[in-house]
């Protein structure tokens, strides 16, 4: 599954691919893939996708925004090795 995601274009922070791997009907694991090295990183996104109204990211930004179903948001910035909450 992750090898298929690595073949797709970058969609996060320049050369990374944010991938969603399903694990059930309302369950999914977001992984960050480095398209240059193939390294896989964990993200701060919970497996319980019902917690979020949206998970927002862009190829032109290192920021990951988690919009919470109950209102509010959490913003994280990728520093090249881990996500740091802002």
C-alpha positions as CSV (number, residue, x, y, z in Angstrom):
1,X,0.0,0.0,0.0
2,X,2.7,2.5,0.9
3,X,4.7,1.7,-2.2
4,X,1.7,2.6,-4.3
5,X,1.5,5.9,-2.4
6,X,5.2,6.6,-3.0
7,X,4.6,6.4,-6.7
8,X,2.1,9.3,-6.5
9,X,3.1,12.9,-6.7
10,X,4.1,14.9,-3.6
11,X,1.2,16.5,-1.8
12,X,2.9,17.9,1.4
13,X,5.8,20.3,2.1
14,X,7.6,20.0,-1.2
15,X,8.7,16.4,-1.6
16,X,6.6,14.5,0.9
17,X,3.4,12.4,0.4
18,X,0.7,12.4,3.0
19,X,-1.0,9.0,2.8
20,X,-4.1,7.6,4.4
21,X,-4.1,3.9,5.0
22,X,-7.5,2.5,5.9
23,X,-8.0,0.2,8.9
24,X,-11.8,0.1,9.1
25,X,-14.9,2.0,8.3
26,X,-14.1,5.1,10.4
27,X,-10.5,4.2,11.0
28,X,-7.4,5.3,9.0
29,X,-3.7,5.9,9.7
30,X,-2.1,9.0,8.1
31,X,1.6,8.4,7.3
32,X,4.1,10.9,5.9
33,X,6.3,9.5,3.2
34,X,9.6,11.1,2.1
35,X,9.6,10.6,-1.6
36,X,13.3,11.1,-1.8
37,X,14.4,8.5,0.7
38,X,11.3,6.3,1.1
39,X,11.3,6.9,4.9
40,X,7.9,6.7,6.6
41,X,7.0,9.0,9.5
42,X,4.1,9.0,12.0
43,X,1.7,12.0,12.1
44,X,-0.3,13.5,14.9
45,X,-3.6,12.4,13.3
46,X,-5.6,10.0,15.4
47,X,-6.8,6.7,13.9
48,X,-10.3,7.7,14.8
49,X,-11.2,9.8,11.8
50,X,-14.6,10.8,13.3
51,X,-12.6,13.3,15.5
52,X,-12.0,15.5,12.5
53,X,-14.2,17.5,10.1
54,X,-11.1,17.8,7.9
55,X,-7.3,17.2,7.7
56,X,-5.7,20.0,5.7
57,X,-2.3,20.1,4.1
58,X,-0.6,21.4,1.0
59,X,2.5,20.6,-1.2
60,X,3.6,24.2,-0.6
61,X,3.5,24.3,3.2
62,X,4.9,22.3,6.1
63,X,1.7,22.9,8.2
64,X,-0.9,20.3,9.0
65,X,-4.2,21.5,10.2
66,X,-6.6,19.2,12.0
67,X,-10.1,20.7,12.1
68,X,-12.0,19.0,15.0
69,X,-15.6,17.8,14.6
70,X,-16.6,19.6,17.8
71,X,-15.1,22.8,16.7
72,X,-11.6,24.3,16.9
73,X,-8.4,23.2,15.2
74,X,-4.9,21.9,16.0
75,X,-2.0,23.1,13.8
76,X,1.3,21.2,13.5
77,X,4.4,22.2,11.6
78,X,6.8,19.6,10.0
79,X,10.4,20.3,10.9
80,X,12.0,17.6,8.8
81,X,11.9,14.9,11.4
82,X,8.8,15.4,13.6
83,X,5.5,17.4,13.7
84,X,5.6,20.2,16.3
85,X,2.3,21.6,17.6
86,X,2.0,25.4,17.2
